[in-house]
Every structure is written in structure tokens, then in C-alpha cells.
Amino acid sequence: MKKKYVDLHIHTTASDGTLTPEELIIEIKANDIELFSVTDHDCMDNVIEMMTIAKREGIAFIPGIELSATFMDRELHLLTYGIDPLDTRFLERVAKNRSIREIHNRAVIEYVSQKHEAISLKGYENFVRDPSLGGWQAENYLFTMSVTKSLTDFFAIIEEMGLKLIFDPIEEVLPELVAMGYTVVLAHPPAYFKGDFISKEILNELKALGLSGIECYSPYYRETLDYEYYKDYCLKNNLLITCGSDYHGQFIPSRKLATPKVTSREISFEALLKLARY
């Protein structure tokens, strides 16, 4: 029997991916994925369409989003599953995060405009993003205007500018999401402390705030030992074990859909399947 895979961390044109829902479902089928989630950054614009397409194709789909919050002066990403894209309380949280992002994006554009005459806030406001290039509005604009040549260039500008992107504290955001009835999973743990393990003390703190699970399989991990550290913690603390590719289409070509290759046996499949909507 042919193996089936799970991928619960995928981006589309709604945030910084290059694929539309219709384009993504073609790849979902080609990669033998039986359960998936679209988790765009602070955005749900493609969730309803993706839900409709998944139902048409008979593939289990969990409506999701990747929300940002601040913890220990770092931006942490919270994969939030089973969301209702019509939930007014949740829409308010998403809108606030998008506003925080946009204020920071405008600050980046203003900073760059001081060095490049062709760049301006007015030009940015009038710019029509090309979703096929990937990236968000500000990144897409600077790339199209030949100011940057890669995502690395864009982040270098932010570092040079010295203005951090600060979201609401996780102590506020995480309990709020849990109170709404959503399942919240910590995305790609190696991304936050320069690849070092997140201490069990910190994981305990996040669990106490309501964390539901950890993304134990991700391209961010360096070796199997890393996976096992988080899987062991989840098993001992009754947390969900999840997986995701953080796929962005051609925007980040090194990340492939359904990679790492994870089947239902390696994650908390039955519990996650209950979050599917179609």
C-alpha cells in the first residue's frame, strides 16, 4: 500500500507563499498527503476557499493560521488549528497582528526611502503585489524595485534599521486563543534560540499558558535527536505531536511539501483529524 503523508504547516498566496489554493491542491494530491493545513502568517484569506476545494477533492483539511506573539524578546509563531474564519473575536486578534505587521512594514519602507530615491511610501501604497513571487507586500515591493535580491537582503535591512517587530506578549495571546477553543501548537522550535533546545522550564511555562502541542517534525531540525527531545516532552506531558514543511512554494525553494516525510503513525493523528473541517 502506498504511504500517505501529513503536512500541517503550509503557506499560500494569502501571506508569503507562491501557490493559490487550486495550485496547492494539485501538489497535495501529487505528494500523497491525506491530512493538511494551510497556515498563512496572520491571515485567513484563503481558508474558506481551501476548505471548499479540500471537500471537493475528499482530502482532510484543518483550517489554520500562523499567529505571531512575543516571548522573551523573541517572535514566536503559534500554529493555531481548527479556526473559524467567521469568528469575530478571532478576526479581531488577526486584524491586530496584521496592523502590527503593517506598521513595521511601513517603517521599513520609510527607512529604505532615505537611501533609494525610487522608493517611497506612496509608491508602496500604490504597488500591486505579484503573488507568484511570494513574499509579503513590503518584501515584494523592494524585490520588484531591485532594492533586494533575496529574503536575506530584506532581513538584513531590518537588522540594519534596528527596529524590532514586536507583537503582543504570548502571555496574553496564547490563553486568548485557548479560551476561543482553538488548538495551539508551537511552530519549528529550533528557530527561536539559534538552534538550541528550548529548555523544559520554558516549555512548562508555555504549557501552563495553554499550549496544545509542538511541531516535532520540521525542516528546521538538524537531526533525529532533535525530533526526539520534543517528542519525548510531548509524550510525557500529554501534548500533541505535529509535523509541517513550512512550505512557501518557490519563494523558499529549499523547503519541499510534505518534507520531512511524516505519516499518521508518527504524530497525534486521531486527535488532529478531529480538527478537520470539510
Buried (B, 14 or more C-beta within 10 A) or exposed (E): EEEEBBBBBBBBBBBBBBBBBEBBBEBBEEBEBBBBBBBBBBBBBBBEBBBEBBEEEEBBBBBBBBBBBBBEEEBBBBBBBBBBBEBEEBEEBBEBBBEBBBEBBBBBBBBBBEEEEEBBEEEBEEBEBBBBBBBBBBBBBBBBBEBBEEBEEBEEBBEEBEEEBEBBEBBEBBBBBBEBEBBBBBBBBBBBEEEEBBEBEBBEBBBEBBBBBBBBBBBBBEEEEBBEBBBEBBEEBEBBBBBBBBBBBEBBEEBBBBBBBBBBEBBBBEBBBEBBBB
